[in-house]
């Protein structure tokens, strides 16, 4: 009998990361730099041994998603998984720069760019190079990682069989980025963002878990 997955949000800086517990534990994203202590503290409150975490799935290569991956990897011993088109960001420490696709997004790009260029990303290896689709069953999770480009060329989403999708920055639901659930204000290719959303709809996704903001029904997307 398959075990239902349990979802545990863990904020690490401005990014909401997620622990998914099935037969094992996996982590989605690694937050901003220097958050290993906050991560360790969160696990202690949850009575979770860091070594229970077997895999870290990284949704894309921006600094607020890869900043503490090296330290969390060392703490947990977990393997890292990242798409082949974004893996260089973690392995070289050179993150992709956000690009605004709305007027507000372009304004925020300037604001963020003024300090993000000075942020140092600790480099570490990517153990598993992701392509179009990657099953999570070998890691004890009833779900799949799929390639959902648009925000970055190597963006991925984690889809659970029960209808939840963890999409990184393919959607946003947090002020000051957005005032309501919606498409990202930053993207490398907005057309591909929309194509990725159609793919999620076609796969029967019901609930979106963004990296910035609270979960929401996929029906709220414009």
Backbone as CSV, one residue per row, in Angstrom:
resi,resn,N_x,N_y,N_z,CA_x,CA_y,CA_z,C_x,C_y,C_z
1,UNK,0.839,-1.197,0.000,0.000,0.000,0.000,0.879,1.254,0.000
2,UNK,0.531,2.217,-0.871,1.292,3.446,-0.934,0.957,4.356,0.246
3,UNK,1.987,4.997,0.761,1.813,5.906,1.879,1.619,7.327,1.361
4,UNK,0.649,8.068,1.911,0.453,9.456,1.514,1.647,10.297,1.961
5,UNK,2.008,11.263,1.124,3.114,12.153,1.445,2.661,13.229,2.434
6,UNK,3.552,13.609,3.330,3.290,14.664,4.309,4.160,15.859,3.970
7,UNK,3.559,17.051,3.929,4.237,18.261,3.474,4.565,19.152,4.666
8,UNK,5.847,19.556,4.786,6.298,20.390,5.896,7.040,21.597,5.329
9,UNK,6.449,22.809,5.391,7.164,23.995,4.910,8.246,24.423,5.891
10,UNK,9.393,24.836,5.369,10.498,25.341,6.187,11.032,26.618,5.524
11,UNK,10.725,27.791,6.079,11.261,29.036,5.516,12.764,29.136,5.766
12,UNK,13.514,29.403,4.711,14.955,29.633,4.822,15.277,30.939,4.112
13,UNK,15.288,32.034,4.883,15.399,33.350,4.277,14.079,33.725,3.640
14,UNK,14.133,34.299,2.455,12.910,34.722,1.765,12.230,33.576,1.031
15,UNK,12.838,32.407,1.059,12.341,31.260,0.296,11.689,30.236,1.202
16,UNK,10.521,29.777,0.784,9.833,28.711,1.506,10.249,27.382,0.880
17,UNK,11.057,26.631,1.621,11.453,25.296,1.197,10.451,24.292,1.763
18,UNK,10.491,23.078,1.247,9.512,22.082,1.681,10.178,20.738,1.927
19,UNK,9.859,20.157,3.079,10.179,18.761,3.335,8.976,17.916,2.936
20,UNK,9.219,16.854,2.206,8.163,15.919,1.830,8.496,14.582,2.473
21,UNK,7.577,14.075,3.305,7.795,12.788,3.953,6.862,11.741,3.354
22,UNK,7.470,10.716,2.817,6.755,9.522,2.404,7.354,8.375,3.193
23,UNK,7.887,7.386,2.489,8.645,6.346,3.185,10.001,6.878,3.619
24,UNK,10.479,7.916,2.929,11.681,8.643,3.309,11.371,10.134,3.275
25,UNK,12.398,10.950,3.460,12.253,12.404,3.411,13.068,12.977,2.263
26,UNK,12.478,13.940,1.544,13.240,14.726,0.587,13.008,16.206,0.907
27,UNK,13.927,17.051,0.449,13.825,18.496,0.625,13.744,19.154,-0.740
28,UNK,12.875,20.142,-0.856,12.788,20.927,-2.079,13.376,22.298,-1.814
29,UNK,14.472,22.609,-2.519,15.216,23.868,-2.467,16.046,24.032,-1.189
30,UNK,17.001,24.977,-1.263,17.956,25.142,-0.181,18.043,26.530,0.402
31,UNK,17.134,27.445,-0.004,17.072,28.750,0.630,18.245,29.658,0.327
32,UNK,18.302,30.760,1.051,19.349,31.763,0.882,20.619,31.307,1.613
33,UNK,21.751,31.975,1.356,22.994,31.558,2.024,22.919,31.693,3.547
34,UNK,23.755,30.892,4.212,23.962,30.967,5.660,22.718,30.589,6.472
35,UNK,21.922,29.646,5.975,20.712,29.237,6.686,20.787,27.810,7.221
36,UNK,21.968,27.219,7.238,22.088,25.853,7.754,21.699,25.789,9.224
37,UNK,22.048,26.818,9.998,21.681,26.841,11.410,20.179,26.884,11.596
38,UNK,19.505,27.719,10.806,18.043,27.798,10.877,17.414,26.479,10.454
39,UNK,18.010,25.821,9.477,17.497,24.530,9.021,17.667,23.477,10.110
40,UNK,18.827,23.449,10.731,19.081,22.496,11.817,18.104,22.712,12.973
41,UNK,17.857,23.983,13.308,16.921,24.310,14.384,15.508,23.848,14.046
42,UNK,15.092,24.055,12.788,13.755,23.620,12.366,13.620,22.102,12.465
43,UNK,14.647,21.381,12.046,14.597,19.919,12.141,14.524,19.457,13.589
44,UNK,15.250,20.147,14.466,15.234,19.776,15.878,13.824,19.922,16.453
45,UNK,13.134,21.014,16.098,11.763,21.226,16.573,10.822,20.153,16.048
46,UNK,11.116,19.632,14.869,10.275,18.612,14.249,10.692,17.197,14.656
47,UNK,11.744,17.110,15.486,12.292,15.809,15.900,12.699,14.966,14.697
48,UNK,13.342,15.620,13.732,13.813,14.939,12.529,15.341,14.881,12.553
49,UNK,15.866,13.695,12.394,17.305,13.514,12.245,17.686,13.977,10.835
50,UNK,18.657,14.891,10.690,19.037,15.363,9.345,19.356,14.235,8.378
51,UNK,19.889,13.117,8.887,20.285,12.009,8.020,19.092,11.248,7.447
52,UNK,17.891,11.580,7.924,16.693,10.980,7.329,16.426,11.535,5.931
53,UNK,16.950,12.714,5.635,16.714,13.363,4.342,17.647,12.740,3.312
54,UNK,17.078,12.175,2.262,17.849,11.410,1.296,18.127,12.162,-0.010
55,UNK,17.350,13.216,-0.282,17.482,13.898,-1.568,17.108,15.370,-1.410
56,UNK,17.853,16.243,-2.085,17.526,17.665,-2.177,17.238,17.971,-3.639
57,UNK,15.990,18.290,-3.955,15.611,18.679,-5.313,15.646,20.204,-5.398
58,UNK,16.407,20.731,-6.329,16.570,22.178,-6.465,15.780,22.636,-7.687
59,UNK,14.805,23.526,-7.468,13.896,23.886,-8.557,14.556,24.737,-9.634
60,UNK,15.567,25.540,-9.274,16.290,26.327,-10.273,17.498,27.001,-9.630
61,UNK,18.259,27.735,-10.447,19.563,28.187,-10.004,19.688,29.589,-9.462
62,UNK,18.624,30.186,-8.955,18.731,31.513,-8.354,19.269,31.432,-6.930
63,UNK,19.918,32.525,-6.498,20.652,32.540,-5.228,19.800,32.185,-4.015
64,UNK,18.516,32.539,-4.059,17.663,32.281,-2.903,17.136,30.850,-2.858
65,UNK,17.554,30.032,-3.809,17.168,28.617,-3.826,18.364,27.682,-3.662
66,UNK,19.549,28.190,-3.954,20.748,27.341,-3.884,21.735,27.800,-2.818
67,UNK,21.424,28.889,-2.116,22.400,29.516,-1.235,22.932,28.642,-0.111
68,UNK,22.091,27.788,0.483,22.526,26.946,1.606,22.580,25.466,1.249
69,UNK,22.514,25.149,-0.034,22.493,23.743,-0.442,23.763,23.022,-0.007
70,UNK,24.922,23.654,-0.200,26.162,22.975,0.181,26.154,22.594,1.670
71,UNK,25.779,23.553,2.523,25.800,23.298,3.959,24.754,22.258,4.359
72,UNK,23.578,22.315,3.740,22.532,21.336,4.049,22.938,19.948,3.559
73,UNK,23.582,19.910,2.412,24.085,18.631,1.877,25.087,18.002,2.844
74,UNK,25.982,18.827,3.392,26.969,18.321,4.342,26.304,17.871,5.648
75,UNK,25.269,18.584,6.066,24.565,18.248,7.302,23.796,16.939,7.191
76,UNK,23.168,16.740,6.035,22.253,15.612,5.869,22.878,14.391,5.197
77,UNK,23.891,14.635,4.371,24.416,13.550,3.548,23.524,13.232,2.371
78,UNK,22.525,14.082,2.107,21.575,13.844,1.017,22.235,14.074,-0.339
79,UNK,21.701,13.414,-1.341,22.122,13.660,-2.725,21.384,14.881,-3.252
80,UNK,22.019,15.593,-4.173,21.406,16.775,-4.781,20.964,16.446,-6.202
81,UNK,19.827,17.020,-6.592,19.290,16.811,-7.935,18.920,18.161,-8.533
82,UNK,19.383,18.405,-9.754,19.146,19.702,-10.401,19.148,19.483,-11.912
83,UNK,18.374,20.282,-12.629,18.286,20.109,-14.071,19.615,20.448,-14.745
84,UNK,19.882,19.750,-15.834,21.152,19.913,-16.537,21.379,21.341,-17.032
85,UNK,20.319,22.098,-17.280,20.468,23.456,-17.799,20.728,24.485,-16.702
86,UNK,20.559,24.109,-15.432,20.810,25.037,-14.314,21.901,24.553,-13.361
87,UNK,22.371,23.335,-13.537,23.291,22.749,-12.558,24.584,23.549,-12.398
88,UNK,24.995,24.217,-13.456,26.227,25.008,-13.400,26.156,26.095,-12.332
89,UNK,24.948,26.591,-12.062,24.790,27.647,-11.058,25.282,27.177,-9.693
90,UNK,24.972,25.951,-9.320,25.389,25.421,-8.032,26.843,24.961,-8.063
91,UNK,27.246,24.379,-9.168,28.597,23.820,-9.234,29.668,24.883,-9.444
92,UNK,29.275,26.039,-9.991,30.244,27.119,-10.210,30.041,28.297,-9.267
93,UNK,28.881,28.312,-8.581,28.565,29.441,-7.713,28.132,30.680,-8.466
94,UNK,27.825,30.546,-9.740,27.398,31.683,-10.566,25.915,31.532,-10.873
95,UNK,25.105,32.236,-10.125,23.657,32.082,-10.272,23.138,32.799,-11.505
96,UNK,21.961,32.385,-11.951,21.278,33.089,-13.030,20.669,34.376,-12.490
97,UNK,20.746,35.450,-13.235,20.157,36.704,-12.825,18.679,36.744,-13.196
98,UNK,17.852,37.223,-12.265,16.419,37.351,-12.539,16.171,38.424,-13.585
99,UNK,15.177,38.196,-14.442,14.808,39.154,-15.481,13.332,39.521,-15.334
100,UNK,13.056,40.807,-15.179,11.683,41.244,-15.005,10.887,41.142,-16.295
101,UNK,9.649,40.624,-16.195,8.791,40.509,-17.375,7.523,41.354,-17.231
102,UNK,7.407,42.071,-16.126,6.344,43.044,-15.934,7.004,44.351,-15.505
103,UNK,6.233,45.433,-15.504,6.805,46.720,-15.073,7.313,46.608,-13.639
104,UNK,6.525,45.973,-12.770,6.949,45.809,-11.383,8.150,44.869,-11.298
105,UNK,8.140,43.849,-12.139,9.260,42.915,-12.154,10.561,43.588,-12.558
106,UNK,10.487,44.480,-13.531,11.703,45.193,-13.947,12.192,46.116,-12.841
107,UNK,11.248,46.736,-12.123,11.639,47.571,-10.982,12.305,46.727,-9.903
108,UNK,11.692,45.580,-9.580,12.238,44.714,-8.549,13.581,44.117,-8.967
109,UNK,13.759,43.867,-10.258,15.043,43.365,-10.746,16.155,44.347,-10.403
110,UNK,15.883,45.635,-10.598,16.873,46.653,-10.253,17.152,46.695,-8.762
111,UNK,16.081,46.569,-7.961,16.246,46.599,-6.506,17.066,45.398,-6.026
112,UNK,16.696,44.223,-6.515,17.374,43.004,-6.072,18.805,42.956,-6.601
113,UNK,18.977,43.394,-7.848,20.299,43.343,-8.456,21.324,44.193,-7.735
114,UNK,20.853,45.206,-7.014,21.775,46.101,-6.317,22.530,45.411,-5.193
115,UNK,21.979,44.304,-4.680,22.701,43.590,-3.613,22.994,42.132,-3.960
116,UNK,22.204,41.526,-4.872,22.401,40.099,-5.143,23.730,39.825,-5.839
117,UNK,24.261,40.818,-6.552,25.534,40.611,-7.239,26.682,40.397,-6.266
118,UNK,26.510,40.825,-5.017,27.580,40.666,-4.020,27.423,39.398,-3.182
119,UNK,26.332,38.653,-3.396,26.083,37.441,-2.614,26.949,36.294,-3.126
120,UNK,27.599,35.610,-2.220,28.454,34.486,-2.577,27.686,33.175,-2.407
121,UNK,27.680,32.362,-3.450,27.000,31.073,-3.422,28.034,29.977,-3.160
122,UNK,27.963,29.288,-2.019,28.890,28.176,-1.770,28.675,27.069,-2.804
123,UNK,29.735,26.679,-3.470,29.639,25.688,-4.537,29.588,24.269,-3.973
124,UNK,28.883,23.406,-4.660,28.886,21.984,-4.321,28.480,21.195,-5.558
125,UNK,28.648,19.879,-5.493,28.351,19.032,-6.648,26.858,18.770,-6.779
126,UNK,26.428,18.570,-8.000,25.095,18.042,-8.286,25.247,16.544,-8.521
127,UNK,24.594,15.751,-7.705,24.753,14.296,-7.780,23.897,13.666,-8.868
128,UNK,22.700,14.230,-9.075,21.762,13.681,-10.054,21.383,14.786,-11.027
129,UNK,21.689,14.580,-12.304,21.338,15.549,-13.332,19.956,15.214,-13.877
130,UNK,19.039,16.152,-13.724,17.658,15.930,-14.149,17.466,16.274,-15.617
131,UNK,16.541,15.554,-16.253,16.137,15.842,-17.622,14.664,16.196,-17.649
132,UNK,13.905,15.559,-18.543,12.483,15.885,-18.682,11.646,15.349,-17.522
133,UNK,12.018,14.182,-16.982,11.194,13.569,-15.938,12.057,12.642,-15.085
134,UNK,11.776,12.662,-13.772,12.574,11.862,-12.838,11.654,11.320,-11.756
135,UNK,11.528,9.996,-11.627,10.627,9.421,-10.617,11.235,9.512,-9.221
136,UNK,10.384,9.784,-8.245,10.828,9.893,-6.862,10.547,8.639,-6.048
137,UNK,9.922,7.640,-6.666,9.614,6.398,-5.960,10.851,5.749,-5.337
138,UNK,12.025,5.757,-6.008,13.209,5.168,-5.373,13.624,5.876,-4.083
139,UNK,13.124,7.096,-3.874,13.421,7.844,-2.655,12.246,7.829,-1.676
140,UNK,11.271,6.951,-1.942,10.169,6.772,-1.012,9.069,7.802,-1.108
141,UNK,8.995,8.524,-2.228,7.989,9.576,-2.408,7.120,9.237,-3.616
142,UNK,5.813,9.342,-3.443,4.890,9.076,-4.549,4.760,10.325,-5.412
143,UNK,5.730,10.508,-6.288,5.720,11.697,-7.129,6.817,11.657,-8.175
144,UNK,6.899,12.765,-8.925,7.805,12.873,-10.058,8.344,14.295,-10.144
145,UNK,9.589,14.428,-10.577,10.141,15.746,-10.916,10.026,15.912,-12.420
146,UNK,9.448,17.044,-12.870,9.346,17.276,-14.306,9.967,18.623,-14.659
147,UNK,10.449,18.711,-15.878,11.051,19.944,-16.392,9.950,20.938,-16.729
148,UNK,9.977,22.106,-16.077,8.976,23.151,-16.316,9.702,24.475,-16.596
149,UNK,10.287,24.610,-17.769,11.092,25.800,-18.066,10.251,27.056,-18.196
150,UNK,10.940,28.181,-18.157,10.290,29.480,-18.324,10.856,30.493,-17.369
151,UNK,10.756,30.200,-16.067,11.380,31.102,-15.090,12.890,31.092,-15.320
152,UNK,13.479,29.897,-15.393,14.809,29.692,-15.951,14.704,28.526,-16.918
153,UNK,15.735,28.353,-17.728,15.679,27.265,-18.709,15.696,25.900,-18.035
154,UNK,16.285,25.826,-16.836,16.364,24.553,-16.135,15.436,24.428,-14.947
155,UNK,14.374,25.202,-14.901,13.418,25.107,-13.794,12.690,23.761,-13.816
156,UNK,12.479,23.204,-12.619,11.721,21.955,-12.500,10.643,22.122,-11.440
157,UNK,9.665,21.232,-11.479,8.605,21.174,-10.468,8.496,19.751,-9.951
158,UNK,8.102,19.629,-8.690,7.853,18.322,-8.082,6.353,18.104,-8.024
159,UNK,5.876,17.044,-8.660,4.451,16.722,-8.698,4.196,15.479,-7.852
160,UNK,3.276,15.592,-6.908,2.877,14.433,-6.119,1.641,13.794,-6.741
161,UNK,1.486,12.508,-6.532,0.360,11.788,-7.129,-0.976,12.264,-6.585
162,UNK,-0.959,12.946,-5.437,-2.198,13.440,-4.836,-2.595,14.830,-5.354
163,UNK,-1.829,15.398,-6.316,-2.244,16.628,-6.967,-1.532,17.886,-6.537
164,UNK,-0.540,17.785,-5.647,0.227,18.962,-5.240,1.429,19.144,-6.173
165,UNK,1.741,20.405,-6.461,2.908,20.721,-7.292,3.747,21.784,-6.597
166,UNK,5.031,21.513,-6.470,5.992,22.430,-5.859,6.791,23.043,-7.005
167,UNK,6.523,24.319,-7.272,6.909,24.888,-8.561,8.053,25.891,-8.499
168,UNK,8.675,26.056,-7.330,9.730,27.058,-7.251,9.166,28.438,-7.516
169,UNK,9.698,29.116,-8.533,9.233,30.461,-8.883,8.426,30.489,-10.175
170,UNK,7.842,29.358,-10.546,6.960,29.339,-11.710,5.661,30.084,-11.414
171,UNK,5.370,30.261,-10.118,4.259,31.103,-9.664,4.706,31.792,-8.388
172,UNK,4.029,32.891,-8.040,4.371,33.646,-6.834,3.099,34.062,-6.119
173,UNK,3.204,34.178,-4.777,2.034,34.543,-3.994,2.475,35.224,-2.697
174,UNK,3.347,36.254,-2.853,3.891,36.914,-1.670,4.221,38.368,-1.978
175,UNK,3.714,39.272,-1.152,4.072,40.682,-1.245,5.524,40.852,-0.786
176,UNK,6.361,41.663,-1.431,6.036,42.642,-2.463,6.163,42.127,-3.896
177,UNK,6.353,40.805,-4.078,6.463,40.300,-5.443,5.116,40.369,-6.149
178,UNK,4.069,39.889,-5.474,2.713,39.947,-6.019,1.738,40.229,-4.878
179,UNK,0.544,40.667,-5.219,-0.478,40.896,-4.200,-1.518,39.778,-4.196
180,UNK,-1.416,38.876,-5.153,-2.323,37.728,-5.236,-1.607,36.619,-6.011
181,UNK,-2.095,35.388,-5.946,-1.452,34.311,-6.700,-1.390,34.631,-8.190
182,UNK,-0.241,34.384,-8.791,-0.112,34.683,-10.208,1.185,34.172,-10.790
183,UNK,1.367,34.451,-12.076,2.579,34.063,-12.782,3.763,34.869,-12.244
184,UNK,4.987,34.384,-12.465,6.153,35.081,-11.920,6.345,36.452,-12.570
185,UNK,6.886,37.382,-11.793,7.233,38.695,-12.345,8.639,38.675,-12.921
186,UNK,9.365,37.563,-12.702,10.674,37.355,-13.309,10.607,36.086,-14.158
187,UNK,11.203,36.119,-15.337,11.243,34.920,-16.174,12.232,35.125,-17.309
188,UNK,12.847,34.038,-17.736,13.690,34.085,-18.921,12.838,34.019,-20.193
189,UNK,11.707,33.326,-20.102,10.848,33.156,-21.283,9.401,32.989,-20.809
190,UNK,8.615,34.059,-20.891,7.240,34.025,-20.392,6.372,33.065,-21.200
191,UNK,6.669,32.913,-22.482,5.901,31.962,-23.294,6.083,30.544,-22.764
192,UNK,7.301,30.201,-22.395,7.550,28.858,-21.853,6.929,28.693,-20.472
193,UNK,6.858,29.779,-19.689,6.155,29.717,-18.403,4.718,29.266,-18.632
194,UNK,4.053,29.884,-19.588,2.659,29.546,-19.867,2.520,28.120,-20.394
195,UNK,3.484,27.676,-21.192,3.463,26.298,-21.682,3.634,25.311,-20.526
196,UNK,4.491,25.669,-19.580,4.693,24.801,-18.412,3.428,24.723,-17.573
197,UNK,2.706,25.842,-17.454,1.453,25.826,-16.694,0.413,24.954,-17.371
198,UNK,0.376,24.977,-18.694,-0.552,24.102,-19.408,-0.209,22.631,-19.137
199,UNK,1.086,22.335,-19.081,1.513,20.974,-18.789,1.035,20.538,-17.405
200,UNK,1.156,21.434,-16.416,0.703,21.105,-15.064,-0.813,20.881,-15.026
201,UNK,-1.547,21.728,-15.725,-3.000,21.559,-15.789,-3.366,20.225,-16.428
202,UNK,-2.674,19.891,-17.518,-2.952,18.645,-18.224,-2.645,17.428,-17.361
203,UNK,-1.762,17.582,-16.382,-1.399,16.479,-15.498,-2.306,16.409,-14.269
204,UNK,-3.289,17.272,-14.192,-4.268,17.189,-13.122,-3.833,17.792,-11.801
205,UNK,-2.873,18.721,-11.840,-2.436,19.371,-10.605,-3.591,20.167,-10.005
206,UNK,-3.721,20.100,-8.665,-4.809,20.786,-7.970,-4.334,21.944,-7.103
207,UNK,-3.195,21.772,-6.440,-2.717,22.774,-5.490,-1.272,23.137,-5.792
208,UNK,-0.997,24.448,-5.813,0.330,24.972,-6.111,1.025,25.380,-4.816
209,UNK,2.239,24.925,-4.648,3.090,25.324,-3.526,4.248,26.150,-4.084
210,UNK,4.141,27.486,-4.018,5.230,28.319,-4.537,6.354,28.459,-3.521
211,UNK,7.504,28.893,-3.988,8.625,29.138,-3.078,8.483,30.473,-2.356
212,UNK,7.632,31.340,-2.891,7.398,32.646,-2.265,5.895,32.817,-2.069
213,UNK,5.444,32.494,-0.855,4.031,32.641,-0.554,3.362,31.330,-0.188
214,UNK,2.101,31.445,0.191,1.348,30.286,0.655,0.770,29.498,-0.520
215,UNK,0.459,28.211,-0.301,-0.167,27.405,-1.346,-1.521,27.955,-1.755
216,UNK,-1.905,27.637,-2.993,-3.198,28.098,-3.495,-3.709,27.129,-4.568
217,UNK,-5.031,27.093,-4.793,-5.580,26.227,-5.840,-5.124,26.694,-7.212
218,UNK,-4.832,25.758,-8.090,-4.354,26.128,-9.418,-5.399,26.913,-10.207
219,UNK,-6.657,26.796,-9.810,-7.742,27.526,-10.486,-7.644,29.046,-10.286
220,UNK,-6.838,29.503,-9.329,-6.676,30.948,-9.098,-5.709,31.595,-10.074
221,UNK,-4.962,30.790,-10.818,-4.038,31.377,-11.785,-4.821,32.006,-12.928
222,UNK,-4.362,33.181,-13.384,-5.062,33.843,-14.490,-4.917,33.070,-15.797
